[in-house]
């Protein structure tokens, strides 16, 4: 197991290098010239274009810029400082280190994603299991219809509706200012429960259908029939014998959906005014703040790669036949 983890982590290095290069070069072909925008900013107006390019480090070739950003080429002062040294650069608009802005925004996105994942599984797994063991009953039909509804409703539309209608009917609006968990845990959870529920709906439907399908397949296996024949209780057969084997494809599906969920936080954070990574990258894209865009996407890439590794390792726990060497 240890050797497998080490190999996977070593394979991550070229992957992240490829992702960083793609992000760095692609964001610079976005329409719009940041130099012209900077020259209209207070404190920059009246400066020569060449001076602005030099101040931002854009007076050299794009390949040298990438080398400096990665920390494999010396900067203008001759020092090496970049991603490999833990430095994601400085925001071109706020003149604040990107790593600090990411550190402030990441806990919000992480909390939103974790709560959305927990809510989706608390809804999807029980309904999926119940639909399978009560196949073709009214409960099954209602559960399947609810799954299709969850899949069909776009998260951005649902998020807009849960803000608009309560404000019209009851005069209630979600809080605009962030409530830190350390200051008011209850208020923080109340603030996040609605956006997390909207985010979790995207996972609920497909996870519910996958759980039902796999439970039906497992319940038809011979060892399940043997368990029934031994006179075991339904709860024991379902939880101890069927559920664990049925969850393997479900875990795979969750691993596939996690990047979608992280991408969904961009929309949900914008709708509910949460100052997380999603809003950070939207504002950076609008302002062509390249250091923030590249830094945030690299952080996302690292997190997703680690999540995929965790999902793979989960297989060994769920299925004793899986061994990593």
N, C-alpha and C positions, 0 to 999 in steps of 0.2 A: 504493500500500500504506500509506504513512504517513497519508494523508488518511482512509483507511478505519479505521485503528486509532484515530485521533483521534475520529472520529465514534462509534465503538463505545464509547470511554471516556466520551464526553460523554453517551451514552445510559445509561450505568451510573449516573449521578448520580441521576436521578429514580427509577430502579429501587431503588437502595439506600435512598433516602428513604422510598419506599413500604414496603419490607421493615422498615426500622427502626420506622416508625410502627405497622405491624401487630404486630410483636413486642412493642413497648413496651406497647401497650394490651391485647393478648391475655393476656400473662403476668399482668396485674393482675386478670383475671377468674378466675384459677385458684382452686379452692376452698381455704379456709384463710386465716386472718388472721395475717399476720406480726407485727402489733403485739401480739396476745395471746401469741404464742410468745416474743417479745422480752422481755415483762414477766416471764416465768418464768426468764430467764437471769440468771446472777450479774452483779451490777453494775447491772442494769436493774430488778430486783424492787423493788417499792414506789414506783416512779415513776408519775406521772400519765400516762394515755394520751395526753393532748394534748402533753405534753412529749416523749414518744417520737416522736410523729408529726412534731413540729417538728424533732427531732434528725435524723430520717431524710428530712426534706424533703417529707413527705406531708401537711403542713398546708395546702397550696394545691391548686388545682384540678389535675386530671390533665393538662390541656392545658398548664398552666404547668410542671408537672413534666417533660413531654416537651420543652418548649422549653428548660428548664434542662439536661436531659440531652443534648440536641443541641448546646447552646451558643449558641442564638439568642435566649435570654432571660436576663436577669441573675439570678444566684443571690441568696441571702439577704444576702450581703455586697456585692452590687452588681457583682461581677465576672462575666465570661463565661468559662465553663469547661465543655466538653462534648465530644461526639464530634467535632465539626468542629475542635476544637482538639487532638485526639488524646488526650482524656481520657475513658475509659469509665466513670468513677465509682469508688466505693470499695465493697468488699464489706460488706454489712450485718452479717455474722457475724464475719468475721476482721479487719475494719477494715484491709484491705490493698488497694492500688490494683488494680483489675481488670486493667489493662494488664500489670501485673507477673505476676499469676497466669496470664494468657493466654500471656505470653512464656515462662513456665516449663513450661506444659503443651503448647504448640503443637508444639515440636520432637518430642515423643514421638508425637503423633498423626500428624505429617508423616512421620516415619520409618516408622511402622507402615503408613500408607497407601501410601507409595512402595514399600516392600518387598512388600506384598501385591499391588500392581499388577505389579511386575516378575515375581514368582513366577507369577502367573496367566498373563502373556503368554508366559513361558518354557515353560509347559505347554501352553497353548491353541494357540498359533500352529503349532508343529511338528506336533502331533497333527492339527490341522485341515487343514494342508497335506497331510500324509501320507494322511489319509482321502480327500481329494479326488483325489489322483493315483493312489490305489489303491482306487478306488471299488468297492464290493460285494465286497471281499475280507475275510478274517478280521480283518485289521488295521483295516479300516474299521468293521466291526461292533463290535469291541472299543472303538475310539475313540468311536463314537457312543454306546455304552452308558455309557462313562465320563462323557461330557458330560451325559447324562440324570441320572446319579448325582450329579454336581456340582450340577446345578440343583435336584434334589429334596431334598438334605440341608440342613436349616436350619443356619446358621452357629453359632447359640447352642447347638444340640444337639451339633454336632461339636466345638465348643470345650469343652463340658462333658465329652464322652467322652474326649478326648485328655488331659484332666487326671485323670479318675477312674480309668480302666483302667490307665494306667502306674503310678499310685500304689498300686493294689491288687496288680498283678502283679509290679512291680519295685521298689516303694517309692520311686519317683521323683516329685518334685513340682517344677513350675516355680518359679524363684526369686521370692520375694515382694518383696524390695527391688530397686528400680531400679538397674541397673548403667550408669552414664554411659559414653557412647562414648569420651569423652576420657580416662577413667581405665583402661578395659579394653575395647578395641574388639572383641576376640574374644568375651569374655563378653557384651558388649552384643548382638552379632549372634546368639549362641546363645540369648539370652533372647527376642529378637524373632522368630526364625525360625519358631517354632511358631505364635504368634498371627497372624503375617503369612501363613502358609500357610493357616490356617483362613479368614482374611479373603479371601485370593485365590481360594478355592474358589468363592465366590459369583460371581466374574467368569469363571472358567475355562470352565464349561459353555456358557454362551450365546456367549462369544467364540469358542470352538472350533466351535460349530455355524455361526455366521455366517461364520467363515473358510472352512470347508468349502463352504458354499453358494456364496459369492462366487467361490472358486477354481474350482468346477465350472462356474459361469456364464462366467467369463473364459476357461477352457480350451476352451470351445466357440466362441470368437470366431475370425473369419477370420484375423486377424493372428497368432494362435497357431498355426493350421494352417500359415500361411506360414513361420513360424519352424521348425516341425517339418520342413516340406518342404525347407528350406534345409540340413537336416542338422545343426542345432545340437544340442548335448548337452542332456540332460534338465535338468540343473542350471541351465544358462544360460536355457533357456526358462522354467523355473519362477520363478527368482529375478529375472532381468533383465526379463522380459516380462510374466509373469502376476501375480506377487505384488504389485507396486507398485499396479497398478490394483485388485486385489482388496482391498487394505487400506483403501480410502477408506470403505466402509460400516463396516468394523471399527473405524476410528478414531471414527466417529460413535457407534457402540455403546459404545465405551469412555468417550466424553464423557458419554453418558447414564448410564452405570453409576457414574461417579465420585461423584455425590451419594449414591448408594446405598452406595458403599464408605465414604464419610465418615460416613454414618449408622451403618454397620455397626461402625465403630470404637468407638461408644458401648457396644455390647454386648460386643465383644471386650475392650476395656479393663477393663470391669467384671469379666469372667470371669477374666482373667489378671492382675488387680490392677495395671494400668499407669496411672500418674497422668497421663493425658493429658486432652485436651479433653472426651472422652466422660464420664469419671468426674467431671470438674469440673462439667459441666452437670447430671449426675444428682444430685450432692450439693446443687447450688444449687437445683434444682427441689424437692427434698425439704425444704429449709430456706426456700423462698420467697425466696431471695436474688436479687431482681430485677436488680440491676446486673450480676451475673455472667451470668445467663440472657440478658439482652439483649446484653451485650457479646460473649459467645461466639457467639451466633447471627449477629450482624452480621459478625463476623470470618469465620465460615463462609460467609456470603453473598458477601462480597468475594472470597474464595478461589474459590468456585464460578463466579462471573462471570468472573474472570480465566482460569480453566481453560477455560471455554466459548470465550473469545476465542482462546486458544492452539489449541484443537481446530479452530476455523474457519480459522486461519492455516495449520494443517497441511495442509488441503486443497490449498492452492496449491503446496505442495512435492510432494505425491503426484500431483497431476493438473495438468500444464502448461496445460490448457485453462481452469483456474480463475484468474481475474484479479480483484483487488479494486481498485476505484478510489475 
